[in-house]
Amino acid sequence: MEPTEPPLPLFDEEPARPLADGLRPTSLDDVVGQDHLVAADAPLGRMVAQQRLSSAILWGPPGVGKTTIARLLAAGSNLVFESVSATFSGVADLRKVFAAARKRRDVGQGTLLFVDEIHRFNRAQQDSFLPYVEDGTIVLIGATTENPSFELNGALLSRTQVLVLKRLDEAALSTLLDRAEQLTGHPLPLDEDARRALIAMADGDGRYILNMAEQLQALPDTATPLDTVALAHHVQQRAPLYDKTQESHYNLISALHKSLRGSDPDAALYWLARMLDGGEDPLYVARRLVRFAGEDIGMADPHAVQQALAAWDVYERLGSPEGELAIAQAVVYLATAPKSVAVYRGLTAAQRAARRTGSLMPPAHILNAPTRLMKDLGYGKGYQYDPDTPDGFSGADYFPDGMDREAYYEPTRNGYEAQITEQLRLWAAARARRQEG
């Protein structure tokens, strides 16, 4: 008998290669769910056909093909593919890529630089791309799950085209499952309801559904396909531990805020660490700290808002991870500062009064009189310049004519507001004496 060649191994005999990698498309035609970008008459399809690729930002949720599309663009345009992640790379890494790209350009070879999670680069790091994009040293393809309008600086946005990728719909996810079955040579052990449930669990994430399919393919053979109950037993619904657009984002910022308000620096640092480890933008935290300083501390410690702004500024200059220490310092400062919402409540009360009283004019004595007519009308008449009074306080009435004096700011005795409370008491007594006199 003549020897025969051994059969080609099925995919599941290569455990080191993930199913998602084995199914990675080899052409734009194989990309699912993004026809509005990759079809022959769509923006990316036209660029590849014309061999005139321009820099772009791919904005979309996880698992919809951003990295795959970037690789295919490089292959279809005969460009060398370079990839960096903003999570692990810094300016030094980028300089090496730029230097290599410049050498290639000198010999007529172009470079596509793919930057995953580009929104994690700070403003200064984003600026480093500009000259190389502008002179054609690189074609920049950035991938982000965050709104570029908020996360990328204007200079970079003006030099790139933002392309929005859609979450994968049911048809696209079903196609991925069909391809997985064809590649492995085994149908998924699911009944129709369970198959639909798996697609729903994926929530538009192609990577997730292929990972789950791989797990299901590894289950022991069974004569009875899994129903939805059995499916739920074997796989869990896609639920990220932290997602800046989901409920966990608001839960954790609420926990940080309330820990600060409760003067617990340890708990506040814990929630800060949870947010940063989950991928939260440190600048978002910095903005919330500035708001907290004004809303929950106010005049009890007037320096609090300066500390929060300083942390914001330091992070803008240093980026991660060094700049995160400044944010942590601000968290500890705010947590240990005296608390007061008197300014917040005072503004709220004043706003209610302003809406109630309409358009009452200021009293004439505090109006400027730059013309003779205005002087004749009594503008500025009787105005007392407080710094020239014996104790620096005239006791004049600054509310509109026809409106009784109202108290909006009622300081506490916490921190610096204890001194303010005493000063306001003295001024109120002096005002009353002058009115009686």
C-alpha positions as CSV (number, residue, x, y, z in Angstrom):
1,M,0.0,0.0,0.0
2,E,1.4,3.4,-0.9
3,P,1.9,5.9,1.9
4,T,-0.6,8.7,2.2
5,E,0.0,12.2,3.4
6,P,-1.3,12.8,6.9
7,P,-4.5,14.8,7.1
8,L,-4.2,18.5,7.8
9,P,-4.8,19.2,11.5
10,L,-8.1,20.8,12.5
11,F,-7.8,24.2,14.3
12,D,-8.5,22.7,17.7
13,E,-5.3,20.8,17.4
14,E,-3.4,24.1,17.6
15,P,-4.3,25.2,21.1
16,A,-1.7,28.0,21.2
17,R,-3.5,29.9,18.5
18,P,-6.7,31.6,19.7
19,L,-9.8,31.2,17.6
20,A,-10.2,35.0,17.2
21,D,-6.7,35.1,15.7
22,G,-7.3,32.2,13.4
23,L,-10.4,34.0,12.1
24,R,-8.7,37.4,11.6
25,P,-9.8,38.6,8.1
26,T,-7.2,38.7,5.4
27,S,-8.9,41.3,3.3
28,L,-11.3,44.2,3.8
29,D,-14.0,42.1,2.1
30,D,-13.9,39.7,5.0
31,V,-14.5,42.4,7.7
32,V,-18.1,42.1,9.1
33,G,-20.4,44.8,10.3
34,Q,-18.4,47.8,8.9
35,D,-19.5,48.0,5.3
36,H,-20.1,51.7,5.7
37,L,-16.3,52.0,5.9
38,V,-14.7,49.1,4.1
39,A,-16.9,48.5,1.1
40,A,-15.5,49.4,-2.3
41,D,-17.4,52.6,-2.4
42,A,-16.8,53.5,1.2
43,P,-14.0,55.8,2.6
44,L,-11.5,53.1,3.5
45,G,-12.3,50.9,0.5
46,R,-11.7,53.9,-1.9
47,M,-8.4,54.8,-0.1
48,V,-7.0,51.3,-0.6
49,A,-8.2,51.1,-4.2
50,Q,-6.5,54.4,-5.0
51,Q,-3.4,53.6,-2.9
52,R,-3.8,57.0,-1.2
53,L,-4.3,56.2,2.5
54,S,-4.7,59.2,4.8
55,S,-4.4,59.4,8.6
56,A,-7.5,58.5,10.5
57,I,-9.0,57.8,14.0
58,L,-11.1,54.7,14.3
59,W,-13.6,55.3,17.0
60,G,-15.8,52.5,18.2
61,P,-16.6,50.0,21.0
62,P,-14.3,47.1,21.9
63,G,-14.2,44.0,19.6
64,V,-15.5,45.6,16.4
65,G,-12.3,45.2,14.3
66,K,-10.3,48.4,14.8
67,T,-6.9,46.6,15.0
68,T,-7.8,44.2,12.1
69,I,-8.8,47.1,9.8
70,A,-5.5,48.9,10.6
71,R,-3.5,45.8,9.6
72,L,-5.5,45.3,6.4
73,L,-5.0,49.0,5.5
74,A,-1.3,48.6,5.8
75,A,-1.2,45.4,3.8
76,G,-3.6,46.8,1.1
77,S,-1.5,50.0,0.7
78,N,2.0,48.3,0.8
79,L,2.9,50.1,4.0
80,V,5.0,48.7,6.9
81,F,2.8,48.1,9.8
82,E,4.1,49.5,13.2
83,S,2.0,49.2,16.3
84,V,2.2,50.8,19.7
85,S,-0.2,50.9,22.7
86,A,-0.8,54.2,24.5
87,T,-1.1,52.1,27.7
88,F,2.5,50.8,27.6
89,S,4.3,53.3,25.4
90,G,5.7,56.8,25.9
91,V,7.4,59.5,23.9
92,A,10.7,57.6,23.8
93,D,9.0,54.6,22.1
94,L,7.4,56.9,19.6
95,R,10.7,58.6,18.8
96,K,12.1,55.2,17.8
97,V,9.2,54.5,15.6
98,F,9.5,57.9,13.9
99,A,13.2,57.4,13.3
100,A,12.6,54.1,11.7
101,A,9.8,55.5,9.6
102,R,12.0,58.3,8.4
103,K,14.7,55.9,7.2
104,R,12.1,53.9,5.3
105,R,10.7,57.0,3.7
106,D,14.2,57.9,2.5
107,V,14.2,54.6,0.5
108,G,10.7,55.0,-0.8
109,Q,8.9,52.8,1.8
110,G,5.9,54.1,3.7
111,T,4.9,53.4,7.3
112,L,1.5,53.0,8.9
113,L,1.6,53.6,12.6
114,F,-1.3,52.0,14.5
115,V,-1.8,53.5,18.0
116,D,-4.2,51.5,20.2
117,E,-6.1,53.4,22.8
118,I,-4.7,56.7,21.5
119,H,-7.0,58.6,23.8
120,R,-4.7,57.6,26.7
121,F,-1.9,59.8,25.5
122,N,-1.9,63.2,27.1
123,R,-2.0,66.4,25.1
124,A,1.8,66.7,24.9
125,Q,2.2,63.1,23.7
126,Q,-0.5,63.6,21.1
127,D,1.4,66.7,19.8
128,S,4.4,64.6,19.1
129,F,2.6,63.0,16.2
130,L,1.9,66.2,14.4
131,P,5.1,66.9,12.4
132,Y,5.4,63.3,11.3
133,V,1.8,63.1,10.1
134,E,2.1,66.5,8.4
135,D,5.2,65.7,6.4
136,G,4.1,62.1,5.5
137,T,6.6,60.2,7.5
138,I,3.8,58.1,8.9
139,V,0.2,57.4,8.2
140,L,-1.4,57.5,11.6
141,I,-4.3,55.2,12.4
142,G,-5.5,55.7,16.0
143,A,-8.0,53.4,17.7
144,T,-10.2,54.7,20.5
145,T,-13.3,53.7,22.4
146,E,-13.7,57.3,23.6
147,N,-15.2,60.3,21.9
148,P,-12.3,61.9,20.0
149,S,-13.9,65.4,20.4
150,F,-13.2,65.2,24.1
151,E,-10.1,63.0,24.3
152,L,-7.9,64.2,21.4
153,N,-6.6,67.6,20.9
154,G,-7.8,69.9,18.1
155,A,-4.5,70.0,16.2
156,L,-4.4,66.2,15.9
157,L,-8.1,66.0,14.9
158,S,-7.5,68.6,12.2
159,R,-5.0,66.3,10.6
160,T,-7.0,63.1,10.7
161,Q,-10.3,61.8,9.6
162,V,-12.6,60.4,12.3
163,L,-14.2,57.2,11.2
164,V,-16.9,55.7,13.4
165,L,-17.1,51.9,13.7
166,K,-20.4,50.3,14.7
167,R,-21.0,47.7,17.3
168,L,-21.6,44.4,15.5
169,D,-25.2,43.6,14.9
170,E,-26.8,40.2,15.2
171,A,-26.1,39.3,11.6
172,A,-22.4,40.1,11.9
173,L,-22.1,38.1,15.1
174,S,-23.9,35.2,13.5
175,T,-21.5,35.3,10.6
176,L,-18.6,35.1,13.0
177,L,-20.1,32.0,14.7
178,D,-20.6,30.4,11.2
179,R,-17.0,31.0,10.4
180,A,-15.8,29.6,13.7
181,E,-17.7,26.4,13.0
182,Q,-16.3,26.2,9.5
183,L,-12.7,26.7,10.7
184,T,-12.9,24.2,13.5
185,G,-15.0,21.7,11.7
186,H,-17.4,21.4,14.6
187,P,-20.8,22.9,15.2
188,L,-21.3,24.8,18.4
189,P,-23.2,22.6,21.0
190,L,-26.1,25.0,21.2
191,D,-29.8,24.8,20.3
192,E,-31.2,27.8,18.4
193,D,-32.4,29.7,21.5
194,A,-29.0,29.3,23.2
195,R,-27.3,30.4,20.0
196,R,-29.4,33.6,20.0
197,A,-28.7,34.1,23.7
198,L,-24.9,33.8,23.1
199,I,-25.2,36.5,20.4
200,A,-27.2,38.7,22.8
201,M,-24.5,38.1,25.5
202,A,-21.8,39.4,23.2
203,D,-23.4,42.8,23.1
204,G,-21.9,43.7,19.8
205,D,-18.3,42.5,20.7
206,G,-16.9,40.2,18.1
207,R,-13.8,39.2,20.1
208,Y,-16.0,38.2,23.1
209,I,-18.3,36.0,21.0
210,L,-15.3,34.2,19.4
211,N,-13.7,33.7,22.8
212,M,-17.0,32.2,24.1
213,A,-17.3,30.0,21.1
214,E,-13.8,28.7,21.7
215,Q,-14.8,27.8,25.3
216,L,-17.9,26.0,24.1
217,Q,-15.9,24.1,21.5
218,A,-13.7,22.8,24.3
219,L,-16.6,21.3,26.3
220,P,-16.9,17.5,26.4
221,D,-19.0,16.1,23.5
222,T,-22.7,15.8,24.4
223,A,-25.5,14.3,22.5
224,T,-27.9,17.1,23.6
225,P,-27.2,20.6,22.6
226,L,-27.0,23.2,25.4
227,D,-30.1,25.2,26.1
228,T,-30.1,28.8,27.4
229,V,-29.9,27.6,31.1
230,A,-27.0,25.3,30.4
231,L,-25.3,28.1,28.3
232,A,-25.5,30.5,31.2
233,H,-23.9,27.9,33.4
234,H,-20.9,27.6,31.2
235,V,-20.3,31.2,30.1
236,Q,-21.0,34.5,31.7
237,Q,-22.5,37.5,30.0
238,R,-20.1,40.2,28.9
239,A,-19.7,42.6,31.8
240,P,-16.5,44.6,32.1
241,L,-15.3,45.3,35.6
242,Y,-15.1,49.0,34.7
243,D,-16.4,50.9,31.8
244,K,-16.3,54.6,31.6
245,T,-19.7,54.7,29.8
246,Q,-21.5,52.2,32.0
247,E,-23.0,52.2,35.5
248,S,-19.7,51.2,37.2
249,H,-18.2,54.4,36.1
250,Y,-20.8,56.5,38.0
251,N,-20.7,54.1,41.0
252,L,-17.0,54.5,41.5
253,I,-16.9,58.3,41.0
254,S,-19.8,58.5,43.5
255,A,-17.8,56.4,45.9
256,L,-14.8,58.6,45.6
257,H,-16.9,61.8,46.0
258,K,-18.6,60.5,49.1
259,S,-15.4,59.3,50.6
260,L,-13.9,62.8,50.2
261,R,-17.0,64.3,51.7
262,G,-16.8,61.9,54.6
263,S,-13.2,62.9,55.3
264,D,-11.9,59.4,54.7
265,P,-8.6,59.7,52.8
266,D,-7.9,55.9,52.8
267,A,-11.2,55.1,51.2
268,A,-10.8,57.9,48.8
269,L,-7.4,56.7,47.7
270,Y,-8.8,53.2,47.3
271,W,-11.6,54.4,44.9
272,L,-9.1,56.5,43.0
273,A,-6.9,53.5,42.5
274,R,-9.9,51.4,41.3
275,M,-10.8,54.0,38.7
276,L,-7.2,54.5,37.4
277,D,-6.6,50.7,37.3
278,G,-9.9,50.4,35.4
279,G,-8.7,52.8,32.7
280,E,-10.5,56.0,33.7
281,D,-9.1,59.2,32.3
282,P,-7.2,60.9,35.1
283,L,-8.2,64.2,33.7
284,Y,-11.9,63.3,34.3
285,V,-11.0,62.6,38.0
286,A,-9.1,65.9,38.1
287,R,-12.1,67.8,36.9
288,R,-14.3,66.2,39.5
289,L,-11.9,67.1,42.2
290,V,-12.1,70.8,41.2
291,R,-15.8,70.6,41.3
292,F,-15.7,68.9,44.7
293,A,-13.4,71.6,46.1
294,G,-15.9,74.3,45.2
295,E,-19.0,72.4,46.1
296,D,-18.1,70.6,49.3
297,I,-15.3,72.6,50.8
298,G,-15.7,76.1,49.5
299,M,-14.6,78.8,51.9
300,A,-13.9,76.4,54.7
301,D,-10.6,76.1,53.0
302,P,-10.1,78.5,50.1
303,H,-6.9,76.8,49.2
304,A,-8.7,73.5,48.3
305,V,-9.6,74.6,44.8
306,Q,-6.0,75.8,44.2
307,Q,-4.8,72.3,45.2
308,A,-7.2,70.6,42.8
309,L,-6.3,72.9,39.9
310,A,-2.6,72.4,40.6
311,A,-3.1,68.6,40.4
312,W,-4.9,69.0,37.1
313,D,-2.1,71.2,35.8
314,V,0.7,68.8,37.0
315,Y,-1.1,65.8,35.3
316,E,-1.4,67.8,32.0
317,R,2.3,68.4,32.1
318,L,3.6,65.0,33.2
319,G,0.9,62.5,32.1
320,S,0.7,59.0,33.5
321,P,2.0,57.5,35.7
322,E,3.9,60.3,37.3
323,G,1.1,62.8,37.1
324,E,-1.3,60.5,38.9
325,L,0.6,61.1,42.2
326,A,-0.4,64.8,42.0
327,I,-4.0,63.7,41.7
328,A,-3.6,61.4,44.7
329,Q,-2.1,64.2,46.7
330,A,-5.1,66.4,45.9
331,V,-7.5,63.6,46.9
332,V,-5.8,63.4,50.3
333,Y,-5.8,67.2,50.7
334,L,-9.5,67.4,49.9
335,A,-10.4,64.5,52.1
336,T,-8.7,66.0,55.1
337,A,-9.9,69.6,54.5
338,P,-12.8,71.1,56.5
339,K,-16.1,70.8,54.7
340,S,-18.8,73.4,53.9
341,V,-21.5,73.7,51.3
342,A,-22.4,77.2,52.4
343,V,-21.2,78.8,49.2
344,Y,-23.1,76.2,47.1
345,R,-26.3,76.7,49.0
346,G,-25.8,80.5,49.0
347,L,-25.6,80.5,45.2
348,T,-28.7,78.3,44.9
349,A,-30.7,80.6,47.1
350,A,-29.5,83.7,45.3
351,Q,-30.4,82.1,41.9
352,R,-33.9,81.5,43.2
353,A,-34.2,85.1,44.3
354,A,-32.9,86.4,41.0
355,R,-35.5,84.4,39.1
356,R,-38.2,85.7,41.5
357,T,-37.3,89.4,41.4
358,G,-37.0,89.6,37.6
359,S,-35.0,92.6,36.3
360,L,-34.8,95.0,39.2
361,M,-32.2,97.7,38.7
362,P,-29.2,98.2,41.0
363,P,-29.6,101.2,43.4
364,A,-28.5,104.4,41.8
365,H,-25.7,105.1,44.3
366,I,-23.6,102.1,43.1
367,L,-24.0,102.9,39.4
368,N,-21.2,104.5,37.4
369,A,-21.9,107.9,35.9
370,P,-19.5,108.4,32.9
371,T,-21.8,111.1,31.3
372,R,-23.4,114.3,32.5
373,L,-26.9,112.9,31.8
374,M,-26.3,110.0,34.1
375,K,-25.0,112.2,36.8
376,D,-28.1,114.4,36.5
377,L,-30.1,111.2,36.9
378,G,-28.5,110.5,40.2
379,Y,-26.1,107.8,39.1
380,G,-23.4,107.4,41.7
381,K,-24.8,110.0,44.1
382,G,-24.1,109.3,47.7
383,Y,-21.8,106.4,47.0
384,Q,-19.3,105.7,49.8
385,Y,-15.9,104.3,48.9
386,D,-15.5,101.6,51.6
387,P,-11.7,101.6,51.8
388,D,-11.8,105.3,52.7
389,T,-14.2,104.8,55.7
390,P,-12.7,104.6,59.2
391,D,-13.0,100.9,59.5
392,G,-13.2,100.0,55.8
393,F,-16.9,99.3,55.9
394,S,-19.7,101.8,54.9
395,G,-22.7,99.6,55.7
396,A,-24.4,100.7,52.5
397,D,-27.3,98.8,51.0
398,Y,-26.4,97.1,47.7
399,F,-29.6,95.3,47.0
400,P,-32.1,96.6,44.4
401,D,-34.4,99.3,45.4
402,G,-37.7,97.9,46.5
403,M,-36.1,94.6,47.6
404,D,-35.5,93.8,51.3
405,R,-32.1,92.5,52.3
406,E,-31.8,88.7,52.2
407,A,-29.2,86.4,53.6
408,Y,-27.9,83.7,51.1
409,Y,-24.4,82.9,52.4
410,E,-24.6,81.4,55.9
411,P,-21.1,80.2,56.7
412,T,-20.4,77.4,59.1
413,R,-17.8,77.4,61.9
414,N,-15.7,74.9,60.0
415,G,-12.1,75.9,59.0
416,Y,-11.7,79.4,57.7
417,E,-15.5,80.0,57.7
418,A,-15.3,80.4,61.5
419,Q,-13.4,83.6,60.9
420,I,-15.8,84.6,58.2
421,T,-18.7,84.0,60.5
422,E,-17.3,86.3,63.1
423,Q,-16.5,89.0,60.5
424,L,-20.0,88.9,59.1
425,R,-21.4,89.3,62.6
426,L,-19.3,92.4,63.1
427,W,-20.4,93.9,59.8
428,A,-24.0,93.1,60.5
429,A,-23.8,94.9,63.8
430,A,-22.1,97.9,62.2
431,R,-24.7,98.0,59.4
432,A,-27.5,98.0,61.9
433,R,-25.9,100.9,63.9
434,R,-25.5,103.0,60.7
435,Q,-29.1,102.4,59.7
436,E,-30.3,103.4,63.2
437,G,-28.0,106.5,63.1
